[in-house]
Amino acid sequence: MDSMVLTEDEALELLSYLVTAARTQVGEAAEYGPLRLLTAAQRLAAFMAPRASDETQQLLEGPIAQIPGTATRSLDPDGYVAALDDVCRGLGEHLARHFGVEPGDAPDEH
């Protein structure tokens, strides 16, 4: 099922956040890079959730939403990396189910 999960206004808001975060990052500590990317991912998830499939909504309300907006690596380095690993694992599993990829399947050659 293909459906739009962002309005133009939402896409523009996310785009402006990403561009201005990139510019801001030039003068910030490197630690803030992942924080900015997670904030963008959480904004995207919030925009997507009302129009996404039930399965995708579960993903968006899971590990992505559970990472605090102020989380940084310096507070709990191991916990921070573990939380990011959980998000990556959950996203990977969701994508595999969504696109019907079985473990060990090779991607199609295009």
Backbone hydrogen bonds, N-H to C=O, Kabsch-Sander energy under -0.5 kcal/mol:
donor,donor_aa,acceptor,acceptor_aa,energy
3,S,1,M,-0.5
11,A,7,T,-2.5
12,L,8,E,-2.6
13,E,9,D,-2.2
14,L,10,E,-2.5
15,L,11,A,-2.8
16,S,12,L,-2.7
17,Y,13,E,-2.2
18,L,14,L,-2.6
19,V,15,L,-2.5
20,T,16,S,-2.5
21,A,17,Y,-2.6
22,A,18,L,-2.1
23,R,19,V,-2.0
24,T,20,T,-2.7
25,Q,21,A,-2.5
26,V,22,A,-0.7
26,V,23,R,-0.9
27,G,24,T,-1.4
28,E,25,Q,-0.8
32,Y,29,A,-2.1
33,G,30,A,-1.7
35,L,31,E,-0.8
36,R,32,Y,-2.6
37,L,33,G,-2.2
38,L,34,P,-2.7
39,T,35,L,-2.3
40,A,36,R,-2.2
41,A,37,L,-2.4
42,Q,38,L,-2.7
43,R,39,T,-2.2
44,L,40,A,-2.7
45,A,41,A,-2.5
46,A,42,Q,-2.1
47,F,43,R,-2.1
48,M,44,L,-2.5
49,A,45,A,-2.5
51,R,48,M,-2.0
52,A,48,M,-0.8
52,A,49,A,-0.9
57,Q,53,S,-2.7
58,Q,54,D,-2.0
59,L,55,E,-1.6
60,L,56,T,-2.7
61,E,57,Q,-1.9
62,G,59,L,-1.2
64,I,59,L,-0.7
65,A,62,G,-0.7
66,Q,62,G,-1.2
67,I,63,P,-0.9
67,I,64,I,-0.6
71,A,68,P,-1.9
75,L,72,T,-0.8
76,D,72,T,-0.8
80,Y,76,D,-3.0
81,V,77,P,-2.2
82,A,78,D,-2.3
83,A,79,G,-2.3
84,L,80,Y,-2.2
85,D,81,V,-2.5
86,D,82,A,-2.2
87,V,83,A,-2.1
88,C,84,L,-2.6
89,R,85,D,-2.8
90,G,86,D,-2.7
91,L,87,V,-2.6
92,G,88,C,-2.7
93,E,89,R,-2.6
94,H,90,G,-2.3
95,L,91,L,-2.8
96,A,92,G,-2.3
97,R,93,E,-2.2
98,H,94,H,-3.2
99,F,95,L,-2.5
100,G,97,R,-0.9
101,V,96,A,-2.8
102,E,100,G,-0.5
105,D,102,E,-2.5
110,H,108,D,-0.5
